[in-house]
Amino acid sequence: MIIYGCVIVGAGIGLLLDNVLPGVLIGLGAGYLFQYVLKKES
């Protein structure tokens, strides 16, 4: 769920900047990083 949320946020920011695909990719990477950090703490 964290990854999907970050992808949606990244796509929204990308739409604001007229570059959707880079925003989605950045959101995807951020989502994987957040998921890794949260699983490592548990």
N, C-alpha and C positions, 0 to 999 in steps of 0.2 A: 504494500500500500504506500509506503514511503516513496518508493521509486516512481510510482504513477503520479503521486502528488507533485513531486519535483519536476517531472516531465511536463505536467500541465502548467505549472508556474513558469517553467522555462519557455514553453510555447507562447504563453501570454506575454512574457517580456520580449520574446522574439517578434511577436506581432506588432508590439509598440515600436520596435526598432526596424521593422520591415525586413527582418531576416528570421524566418520561423525555424528553419532547420538547425542553424547553429544554436539557437535558444533551446531547442529540444535536446540536442546532444549535450549541451552543458547541464541541463536539468537532469538528464539521464546519468551523467557522471556524478553529479552531486548526490543524486538519490542512492547510487551504489555506495558512495563514501559514507553517507549518513547511516545506511543499513549496516555497513561493516562496523562502524563505530558503536552503534547501539547493540549489535550482537556481541561485540567484544567485551562490552561493559557487563553484560548479563552473565 
